[in-house]
Amino acid sequence: MPLEKSDIALTIYVAFMVISLIFCYGFSSKMIKKTGLFGTQTIIASTLNLLLGVCAIMGWFFFSWRVNEFMFFGGLALGIGMLVISEAILIIVLFIRRKIMLQTYNSNIETKS
């Protein structure tokens, strides 16, 4: 049974949301370890994740509007749900790993001086 165009688009849509979460976590983790600014980097990563999620939802909007209105509203609900969940996961994981990242920053500062 071959995949239809809508199945491939939905897979790309979900994969893009997951990849954006991983990218934003990696970016913020690296920058927190480099600068030591936890709050600022968390806000930047959350904003970047929100921007990438909105871009994915807009892409879904342009694809599914021509196909089917049920697919449009279902994908829109899926995207908004995934966006809220990915923002929550990003912030929770950053707060859990905050101490480790700041210890890495502090150890890098001590070795440089």
N, CA, C and O atoms as CSV, one atom per row, in Angstrom:
chain,resi,resn,atom,element,x,y,z
A,1,MET,N,N,0.841,-1.173,0.000
A,1,MET,CA,C,0.000,0.000,0.000
A,1,MET,C,C,0.893,1.246,0.000
A,1,MET,O,O,1.570,1.523,0.990
A,2,PRO,N,N,0.897,1.989,-1.099
A,2,PRO,CA,C,1.763,3.167,-1.180
A,2,PRO,C,C,1.219,4.316,-0.321
A,2,PRO,O,O,0.021,4.423,-0.063
A,3,LEU,N,N,2.145,5.158,0.101
A,3,LEU,CA,C,1.757,6.320,0.882
A,3,LEU,C,C,1.130,7.378,-0.026
A,3,LEU,O,O,1.597,7.616,-1.140
A,4,GLU,N,N,0.093,7.989,0.459
A,4,GLU,CA,C,-0.528,9.067,-0.287
A,4,GLU,C,C,0.192,10.375,0.012
A,4,GLU,O,O,1.012,10.452,0.926
A,5,LYS,N,N,-0.121,11.385,-0.760
A,5,LYS,CA,C,0.519,12.682,-0.591
A,5,LYS,C,C,0.232,13.274,0.787
A,5,LYS,O,O,1.099,13.914,1.382
A,6,SER,N,N,-0.965,13.065,1.287
A,6,SER,CA,C,-1.314,13.620,2.595
A,6,SER,C,C,-0.588,12.900,3.735
A,6,SER,O,O,-0.258,13.519,4.746
A,7,ASP,N,N,-0.337,11.588,3.576
A,7,ASP,CA,C,0.416,10.854,4.600
A,7,ASP,C,C,1.856,11.354,4.692
A,7,ASP,O,O,2.396,11.523,5.785
A,8,ILE,N,N,2.459,11.584,3.554
A,8,ILE,CA,C,3.830,12.082,3.523
A,8,ILE,C,C,3.891,13.487,4.116
A,8,ILE,O,O,4.809,13.805,4.871
A,9,ALA,N,N,2.917,14.324,3.776
A,9,ALA,CA,C,2.887,15.690,4.304
A,9,ALA,C,C,2.705,15.692,5.818
A,9,ALA,O,O,3.339,16.486,6.512
A,10,LEU,N,N,1.855,14.821,6.337
A,10,LEU,CA,C,1.648,14.746,7.778
A,10,LEU,C,C,2.908,14.259,8.485
A,10,LEU,O,O,3.235,14.747,9.567
A,11,THR,N,N,3.614,13.312,7.893
A,11,THR,CA,C,4.868,12.821,8.458
A,11,THR,C,C,5.917,13.932,8.490
A,11,THR,O,O,6.620,14.094,9.487
A,12,ILE,N,N,6.022,14.684,7.421
A,12,ILE,CA,C,6.975,15.797,7.377
A,12,ILE,C,C,6.596,16.861,8.393
A,12,ILE,O,O,7.468,17.443,9.038
A,13,TYR,N,N,5.316,17.115,8.538
A,13,TYR,CA,C,4.801,18.112,9.482
A,13,TYR,C,C,5.181,17.754,10.920
A,13,TYR,O,O,5.694,18.594,11.659
A,14,VAL,N,N,4.930,16.524,11.304
A,14,VAL,CA,C,5.256,16.082,12.667
A,14,VAL,C,C,6.770,16.016,12.860
A,14,VAL,O,O,7.276,16.412,13.910
A,15,ALA,N,N,7.488,15.528,11.871
A,15,ALA,CA,C,8.946,15.436,11.971
A,15,ALA,C,C,9.573,16.824,12.102
A,15,ALA,O,O,10.532,16.996,12.855
A,16,PHE,N,N,9.052,17.802,11.389
A,16,PHE,CA,C,9.578,19.160,11.482
A,16,PHE,C,C,9.379,19.730,12.874
A,16,PHE,O,O,10.256,20.420,13.394
A,17,MET,N,N,8.228,19.446,13.483
A,17,MET,CA,C,7.967,19.936,14.837
A,17,MET,C,C,8.928,19.289,15.840
A,17,MET,O,O,9.433,19.963,16.738
A,18,VAL,N,N,9.179,17.998,15.690
A,18,VAL,CA,C,10.086,17.294,16.597
A,18,VAL,C,C,11.525,17.763,16.390
A,18,VAL,O,O,12.255,17.975,17.358
A,19,ILE,N,N,11.929,17.923,15.146
A,19,ILE,CA,C,13.288,18.379,14.850
A,19,ILE,C,C,13.501,19.799,15.355
A,19,ILE,O,O,14.588,20.127,15.831
A,20,SER,N,N,12.480,20.645,15.260
A,20,SER,CA,C,12.633,22.012,15.777
A,20,SER,C,C,12.801,22.009,17.293
A,20,SER,O,O,13.547,22.828,17.830
A,21,LEU,N,N,12.118,21.101,17.992
A,21,LEU,CA,C,12.301,20.987,19.439
A,21,LEU,C,C,13.726,20.557,19.770
A,21,LEU,O,O,14.351,21.129,20.663
A,22,ILE,N,N,14.239,19.566,19.070
A,22,ILE,CA,C,15.599,19.085,19.305
A,22,ILE,C,C,16.620,20.172,18.979
A,22,ILE,O,O,17.582,20.365,19.722
A,23,PHE,N,N,16.413,20.874,17.882
A,23,PHE,CA,C,17.323,21.955,17.495
A,23,PHE,C,C,17.333,23.072,18.540
A,23,PHE,O,O,18.398,23.562,18.914
A,24,CYS,N,N,16.164,23.469,19.006
A,24,CYS,CA,C,16.084,24.555,19.994
A,24,CYS,C,C,16.718,24.143,21.315
A,24,CYS,O,O,17.367,24.962,21.965
A,25,TYR,N,N,16.542,22.890,21.724
A,25,TYR,CA,C,17.196,22.440,22.951
A,25,TYR,C,C,18.712,22.434,22.792
A,25,TYR,O,O,19.433,22.893,23.677
A,26,GLY,N,N,19.192,21.919,21.675
A,26,GLY,CA,C,20.635,21.885,21.434
A,26,GLY,C,C,21.241,23.277,21.385
A,26,GLY,O,O,22.311,23.517,21.944
A,27,PHE,N,N,20.557,24.187,20.717
A,27,PHE,CA,C,21.031,25.568,20.633
A,27,PHE,C,C,21.090,26.217,22.010
A,27,PHE,O,O,22.095,26.825,22.377
A,28,SER,N,N,20.009,26.084,22.765
A,28,SER,CA,C,19.979,26.741,24.075
A,28,SER,C,C,20.964,26.105,25.042
A,28,SER,O,O,21.590,26.809,25.835
A,29,SER,N,N,21.113,24.792,24.991
A,29,SER,CA,C,22.066,24.121,25.862
A,29,SER,C,C,23.489,24.591,25.578
A,29,SER,O,O,24.254,24.880,26.498
A,30,LYS,N,N,23.830,24.663,24.308
A,30,LYS,CA,C,25.169,25.110,23.933
A,30,LYS,C,C,25.403,26.553,24.342
A,30,LYS,O,O,26.478,26.891,24.837
A,31,MET,N,N,24.414,27.404,24.140
A,31,MET,CA,C,24.587,28.819,24.461
A,31,MET,C,C,24.590,29.077,25.964
A,31,MET,O,O,25.278,29.986,26.429
A,32,ILE,N,N,23.839,28.297,26.727
A,32,ILE,CA,C,23.879,28.447,28.185
A,32,ILE,C,C,25.246,28.033,28.702
A,32,ILE,O,O,25.801,28.694,29.580
A,33,LYS,N,N,25.795,26.950,28.171
A,33,LYS,CA,C,27.123,26.508,28.582
A,33,LYS,C,C,28.200,27.510,28.171
A,33,LYS,O,O,29.232,27.622,28.832
A,34,LYS,N,N,27.958,28.238,27.080
A,34,LYS,CA,C,28.947,29.195,26.588
A,34,LYS,C,C,28.854,30.550,27.293
A,34,LYS,O,O,29.877,31.157,27.610
A,35,THR,N,N,27.616,31.029,27.540
A,35,THR,CA,C,27.453,32.373,28.096
A,35,THR,C,C,27.089,32.388,29.573
A,35,THR,O,O,27.395,33.356,30.268
A,36,GLY,N,N,26.445,31.340,30.065
A,36,GLY,CA,C,26.013,31.317,31.458
A,36,GLY,C,C,24.717,32.059,31.713
A,36,GLY,O,O,24.297,32.179,32.864
A,37,LEU,N,N,24.076,32.558,30.677
A,37,LEU,CA,C,22.819,33.304,30.805
A,37,LEU,C,C,21.648,32.348,30.594
A,37,LEU,O,O,21.253,32.078,29.460
A,38,PHE,N,N,21.101,31.842,31.686
A,38,PHE,CA,C,20.050,30.840,31.570
A,38,PHE,C,C,18.725,31.437,31.105
A,38,PHE,O,O,18.125,30.944,30.149
A,39,GLY,N,N,18.273,32.479,31.764
A,39,GLY,CA,C,16.960,33.044,31.457
A,39,GLY,C,C,16.869,33.591,30.044
A,39,GLY,O,O,15.888,33.352,29.339
A,40,THR,N,N,17.883,34.319,29.638
A,40,THR,CA,C,17.895,34.911,28.303
A,40,THR,C,C,17.900,33.840,27.220
A,40,THR,O,O,17.147,33.922,26.250
A,41,GLN,N,N,18.747,32.843,27.392
A,41,GLN,CA,C,18.832,31.791,26.381
A,41,GLN,C,C,17.573,30.931,26.350
A,41,GLN,O,O,17.200,30.424,25.292
A,42,THR,N,N,16.914,30.759,27.494
A,42,THR,CA,C,15.663,30.013,27.523
A,42,THR,C,C,14.578,30.762,26.762
A,42,THR,O,O,13.802,30.155,26.024
A,43,ILE,N,N,14.523,32.065,26.937
A,43,ILE,CA,C,13.531,32.869,26.208
A,43,ILE,C,C,13.817,32.849,24.712
A,43,ILE,O,O,12.891,32.752,23.907
A,44,ILE,N,N,15.081,32.940,24.334
A,44,ILE,CA,C,15.444,32.902,22.918
A,44,ILE,C,C,15.076,31.546,22.309
A,44,ILE,O,O,14.531,31.490,21.206
A,45,ALA,N,N,15.370,30.460,23.019
A,45,ALA,CA,C,15.049,29.126,22.511
A,45,ALA,C,C,13.533,28.921,22.418
A,45,ALA,O,O,13.050,28.318,21.460
A,46,SER,N,N,12.798,29.409,23.384
A,46,SER,CA,C,11.334,29.281,23.345
A,46,SER,C,C,10.742,30.072,22.183
A,46,SER,O,O,9.820,29.613,21.509
A,47,THR,N,N,11.286,31.265,21.960
A,47,THR,CA,C,10.809,32.084,20.847
A,47,THR,C,C,11.143,31.426,19.510
A,47,THR,O,O,10.322,31.428,18.593
A,48,LEU,N,N,12.328,30.872,19.400
A,48,LEU,CA,C,12.718,30.177,18.172
A,48,LEU,C,C,11.844,28.954,17.934
A,48,LEU,O,O,11.436,28.690,16.803
A,49,ASN,N,N,11.555,28.210,18.992
A,49,ASN,CA,C,10.677,27.048,18.873
A,49,ASN,C,C,9.269,27.476,18.453
A,49,ASN,O,O,8.642,26.820,17.621
A,50,LEU,N,N,8.783,28.556,19.020
A,50,LEU,CA,C,7.472,29.081,18.651
A,50,LEU,C,C,7.452,29.513,17.193
A,50,LEU,O,O,6.495,29.225,16.474
A,51,LEU,N,N,8.504,30.202,16.748
A,51,LEU,CA,C,8.582,30.654,15.363
A,51,LEU,C,C,8.614,29.480,14.390
A,51,LEU,O,O,7.914,29.496,13.377
A,52,LEU,N,N,9.420,28.465,14.688
A,52,LEU,CA,C,9.477,27.296,13.808
A,52,LEU,C,C,8.157,26.535,13.802
A,52,LEU,O,O,7.750,26.013,12.765
A,53,GLY,N,N,7.481,26.466,14.957
A,53,GLY,CA,C,6.181,25.818,15.024
A,53,GLY,C,C,5.127,26.559,14.222
A,53,GLY,O,O,4.302,25.940,13.550
A,54,VAL,N,N,5.151,27.867,14.290
A,54,VAL,CA,C,4.201,28.665,13.505
A,54,VAL,C,C,4.486,28.514,12.008
A,54,VAL,O,O,3.555,28.473,11.203
A,55,CYS,N,N,5.756,28.433,11.635
A,55,CYS,CA,C,6.103,28.191,10.225
A,55,CYS,C,C,5.580,26.831,9.757
A,55,CYS,O,O,5.090,26.706,8.635
A,56,ALA,N,N,5.684,25.824,10.608
A,56,ALA,CA,C,5.165,24.500,10.256
A,56,ALA,C,C,3.648,24.540,10.120
A,56,ALA,O,O,3.093,23.934,9.203
A,57,ILE,N,N,2.978,25.243,11.017
A,57,ILE,CA,C,1.519,25.346,10.941
A,57,ILE,C,C,1.103,26.106,9.685
A,57,ILE,O,O,0.113,25.747,9.047
A,58,MET,N,N,1.838,27.139,9.328
A,58,MET,CA,C,1.523,27.873,8.096
A,58,MET,C,C,1.741,26.994,6.868
A,58,MET,O,O,0.958,27.041,5.919
A,59,GLY,N,N,2.806,26.192,6.887
A,59,GLY,CA,C,3.016,25.250,5.791
A,59,GLY,C,C,1.882,24.249,5.682
A,59,GLY,O,O,1.431,23.922,4.584
A,60,TRP,N,N,1.423,23.762,6.831
A,60,TRP,CA,C,0.282,22.845,6.838
A,60,TRP,C,C,-0.969,23.551,6.322
A,60,TRP,O,O,-1.766,22.956,5.597
A,61,PHE,N,N,-1.139,24.804,6.692
A,61,PHE,CA,C,-2.282,25.590,6.229
A,61,PHE,C,C,-2.297,25.666,4.706
A,61,PHE,O,O,-3.333,25.424,4.085
A,62,PHE,N,N,-1.161,25.998,4.099
A,62,PHE,CA,C,-1.102,26.135,2.650
A,62,PHE,C,C,-1.266,24.793,1.934
A,62,PHE,O,O,-1.806,24.744,0.828
A,63,PHE,N,N,-0.804,23.706,2.558
A,63,PHE,CA,C,-0.964,22.394,1.924
A,63,PHE,C,C,-2.399,21.886,2.031
A,63,PHE,O,O,-2.993,21.484,1.032
A,64,SER,N,N,-2.948,21.904,3.228
A,64,SER,CA,C,-4.207,21.195,3.465
A,64,SER,C,C,-5.443,21.999,3.103
A,64,SER,O,O,-6.530,21.428,3.021
A,65,TRP,N,N,-5.324,23.280,2.886
A,65,TRP,CA,C,-6.493,24.083,2.543
A,65,TRP,C,C,-7.127,23.606,1.236
A,65,TRP,O,O,-8.348,23.636,1.087
A,66,ARG,N,N,-6.296,23.166,0.295
A,66,ARG,CA,C,-6.810,22.697,-0.998
A,66,ARG,C,C,-7.301,21.260,-0.941
A,66,ARG,O,O,-8.086,20.843,-1.793
A,67,VAL,N,N,-6.855,20.500,0.045
A,67,VAL,CA,C,-7.148,19.066,0.071
A,67,VAL,C,C,-8.509,18.781,0.693
A,67,VAL,O,O,-9.402,18.250,0.034
A,68,ASN,N,N,-8.662,19.141,1.979
A,68,ASN,CA,C,-9.865,18.755,2.700
A,68,ASN,C,C,-9.974,19.619,3.953
A,68,ASN,O,O,-8.974,19.854,4.631
A,69,GLU,N,N,-11.167,20.090,4.261
A,69,GLU,CA,C,-11.301,20.946,5.445
A,69,GLU,C,C,-11.149,20.170,6.740
A,69,GLU,O,O,-10.705,20.730,7.742
A,70,PHE,N,N,-11.507,18.894,6.742
A,70,PHE,CA,C,-11.315,18.082,7.943
A,70,PHE,C,C,-9.827,17.858,8.205
A,70,PHE,O,O,-9.386,17.882,9.354
A,71,MET,N,N,-9.059,17.642,7.145
A,71,MET,CA,C,-7.614,17.496,7.281
A,71,MET,C,C,-7.000,18.820,7.748
A,71,MET,O,O,-6.057,18.829,8.540
A,72,PHE,N,N,-7.535,19.920,7.259
A,72,PHE,CA,C,-7.043,21.239,7.649
A,72,PHE,C,C,-7.231,21.463,9.147
A,72,PHE,O,O,-6.276,21.801,9.847
A,73,PHE,N,N,-8.447,21.278,9.640
A,73,PHE,CA,C,-8.709,21.533,11.059
A,73,PHE,C,C,-8.060,20.496,11.975
A,73,PHE,O,O,-7.619,20.831,13.074
A,74,GLY,N,N,-7.999,19.248,11.530
A,74,GLY,CA,C,-7.315,18.221,12.318
A,74,GLY,C,C,-5.826,18.491,12.430
A,74,GLY,O,O,-5.251,18.359,13.510
A,75,GLY,N,N,-5.195,18.866,11.324
A,75,GLY,CA,C,-3.776,19.194,11.338
A,75,GLY,C,C,-3.485,20.462,12.114
A,75,GLY,O,O,-2.445,20.584,12.761
A,76,LEU,N,N,-4.412,21.406,12.044
A,76,LEU,CA,C,-4.253,22.637,12.812
A,76,LEU,C,C,-4.313,22.351,14.305
A,76,LEU,O,O,-3.505,22.876,15.072
A,77,ALA,N,N,-5.256,21.529,14.719
A,77,ALA,CA,C,-5.347,21.149,16.139
A,77,ALA,C,C,-4.116,20.353,16.567
A,77,ALA,O,O,-3.589,20.560,17.661
A,78,LEU,N,N,-3.659,19.446,15.708
A,78,LEU,CA,C,-2.452,18.674,16.001
A,78,LEU,C,C,-1.243,19.595,16.145
A,78,LEU,O,O,-0.448,19.436,17.071
A,79,GLY,N,N,-1.103,20.545,15.244
A,79,GLY,CA,C,0.029,21.460,15.283
A,79,GLY,C,C,0.028,22.345,16.515
A,79,GLY,O,O,1.071,22.545,17.138
A,80,ILE,N,N,-1.123,22.872,16.867
A,80,ILE,CA,C,-1.202,23.725,18.057
A,80,ILE,C,C,-0.923,22.900,19.308
A,80,ILE,O,O,-0.224,23.355,20.213
A,81,GLY,N,N,-1.465,21.696,19.359
A,81,GLY,CA,C,-1.198,20.815,20.498
A,81,GLY,C,C,0.276,20.460,20.610
A,81,GLY,O,O,0.848,20.502,21.698
A,82,MET,N,N,0.891,20.108,19.485
A,82,MET,CA,C,2.311,19.779,19.500
A,82,MET,C,C,3.167,20.989,19.847
A,82,MET,O,O,4.199,20.850,20.502
A,83,LEU,N,N,2.749,22.169,19.415
A,83,LEU,CA,C,3.493,23.380,19.724
A,83,LEU,C,C,3.460,23.677,21.221
A,83,LEU,O,O,4.487,24.017,21.807
A,84,VAL,N,N,2.309,23.554,21.831
A,84,VAL,CA,C,2.186,23.794,23.269
A,84,VAL,C,C,2.994,22.755,24.051
A,84,VAL,O,O,3.703,23.094,24.999
A,85,ILE,N,N,2.880,21.491,23.648
A,85,ILE,CA,C,3.605,20.421,24.332
A,85,ILE,C,C,5.118,20.585,24.151
A,85,ILE,O,O,5.877,20.379,25.098
A,86,SER,N,N,5.560,20.954,22.947
A,86,SER,CA,C,7.002,21.103,22.729
A,86,SER,C,C,7.565,22.298,23.498
A,86,SER,O,O,8.696,22.240,23.982
A,87,GLU,N,N,6.796,23.374,23.618
A,87,GLU,CA,C,7.245,24.504,24.438
A,87,GLU,C,C,7.388,24.086,25.898
A,87,GLU,O,O,8.370,24.427,26.558
A,88,ALA,N,N,6.400,23.346,26.392
A,88,ALA,CA,C,6.447,22.888,27.784
A,88,ALA,C,C,7.625,21.942,28.003
A,88,ALA,O,O,8.340,22.065,28.997
A,89,ILE,N,N,7.832,21.007,27.087
A,89,ILE,CA,C,8.946,20.059,27.211
A,89,ILE,C,C,10.277,20.801,27.185
A,89,ILE,O,O,11.168,20.501,27.980
A,90,LEU,N,N,10.420,21.767,26.280
A,90,LEU,CA,C,11.665,22.525,26.173
A,90,LEU,C,C,11.983,23.254,27.469
A,90,LEU,O,O,13.106,23.182,27.968
A,91,ILE,N,N,11.006,23.949,28.007
A,91,ILE,CA,C,11.246,24.722,29.231
A,91,ILE,C,C,11.500,23.804,30.420
A,91,ILE,O,O,12.376,24.084,31.238
A,92,ILE,N,N,10.752,22.722,30.527
A,92,ILE,CA,C,10.936,21.788,31.653
A,92,ILE,C,C,12.316,21.136,31.594
A,92,ILE,O,O,13.004,21.055,32.611
A,93,VAL,N,N,12.722,20.677,30.425
A,93,VAL,CA,C,14.025,20.022,30.299
A,93,VAL,C,C,15.153,21.011,30.566
A,93,VAL,O,O,16.151,20.655,31.194
A,94,LEU,N,N,15.009,22.242,30.100
A,94,LEU,CA,C,16.046,23.240,30.372
A,94,LEU,C,C,16.140,23.537,31.865
A,94,LEU,O,O,17.241,23.680,32.397
A,95,PHE,N,N,15.004,23.632,32.541
A,95,PHE,CA,C,15.054,23.883,33.982
A,95,PHE,C,C,15.623,22.688,34.750
A,95,PHE,O,O,16.312,22.872,35.754
A,96,ILE,N,N,15.343,21.474,34.289
A,96,ILE,CA,C,15.894,20.285,34.953
A,96,ILE,C,C,17.409,20.234,34.775
A,96,ILE,O,O,18.129,19.897,35.715
A,97,ARG,N,N,17.897,20.563,33.588
A,97,ARG,CA,C,19.330,20.477,33.302
A,97,ARG,C,C,20.081,21.778,33.561
A,97,ARG,O,O,21.263,21.879,33.233
A,98,ARG,N,N,19.419,22.772,34.143
A,98,ARG,CA,C,20.020,24.080,34.392
A,98,ARG,C,C,21.293,23.977,35.224
A,98,ARG,O,O,22.314,24.569,34.874
A,99,LYS,N,N,21.239,23.243,36.301
A,99,LYS,CA,C,22.378,23.149,37.211
A,99,LYS,C,C,23.597,22.560,36.507
A,99,LYS,O,O,24.710,23.056,36.686
A,100,ILE,N,N,23.405,21.519,35.717
A,100,ILE,CA,C,24.515,20.877,35.009
A,100,ILE,C,C,25.127,21.824,33.985
A,100,ILE,O,O,26.348,21.907,33.857
A,101,MET,N,N,24.260,22.546,33.247
A,101,MET,CA,C,24.782,23.467,32.229
A,101,MET,C,C,25.541,24.624,32.858
A,101,MET,O,O,26.570,25.046,32.330
A,102,LEU,N,N,25.055,25.140,33.971
A,102,LEU,CA,C,25.754,26.241,34.629
A,102,LEU,C,C,27.038,25.776,35.298
A,102,LEU,O,O,27.985,26.555,35.403
A,103,GLN,N,N,27.096,24.517,35.758
A,103,GLN,CA,C,28.345,23.980,36.293
A,103,GLN,C,C,29.384,23.877,35.185
A,103,GLN,O,O,30.561,24.156,35.412
A,104,THR,N,N,28.963,23.483,33.999
A,104,THR,CA,C,29.876,23.428,32.860
A,104,THR,C,C,30.399,24.824,32.542
A,104,THR,O,O,31.589,24.993,32.276
A,105,TYR,N,N,29.529,25.816,32.565
A,105,TYR,CA,C,29.956,27.201,32.323
A,105,TYR,C,C,30.964,27.644,33.374
A,105,TYR,O,O,31.996,28.226,33.041
A,106,ASN,N,N,30.669,27.372,34.634
A,106,ASN,CA,C,31.566,27.778,35.716
A,106,ASN,C,C,32.924,27.082,35.630
A,106,ASN,O,O,33.955,27.702,35.893
A,107,SER,N,N,32.933,25.810,35.267
A,107,SER,CA,C,34.208,25.097,35.137
A,107,SER,C,C,35.012,25.623,33.951
A,107,SER,O,O,36.241,25.650,34.006
A,108,ASN,N,N,34.340,26.041,32.883
A,108,ASN,CA,C,35.043,26.628,31.739
A,108,ASN,C,C,35.646,27.984,32.118
A,108,ASN,O,O,36.746,28.317,31.677
A,109,ILE,N,N,34.937,28.759,32.925
A,109,ILE,CA,C,35.451,30.063,33.370
A,109,ILE,C,C,36.661,29.873,34.269
A,109,ILE,O,O,37.634,30.618,34.153
A,110,GLU,N,N,36.620,28.889,35.166
A,110,GLU,CA,C,37.731,28.650,36.092
A,110,GLU,C,C,38.989,28.192,35.364
A,110,GLU,O,O,40.097,28.560,35.755
A,111,THR,N,N,38.831,27.395,34.312
A,111,THR,CA,C,40.010,26.926,33.585
A,111,THR,C,C,40.623,28.020,32.717
A,111,THR,O,O,41.819,27.975,32.430
A,112,LYS,N,N,39.830,28.996,32.298
A,112,LYS,CA,C,40.359,30.094,31.477
A,112,LYS,C,C,41.112,31.118,32.311
A,112,LYS,O,O,42.024,31.774,31.808
A,113,SER,N,N,40.744,31.264,33.584
A,113,SER,CA,C,41.413,32.289,34.389
A,113,SER,C,C,42.538,31.747,35.217
A,113,SER,O,O,43.188,32.499,35.943
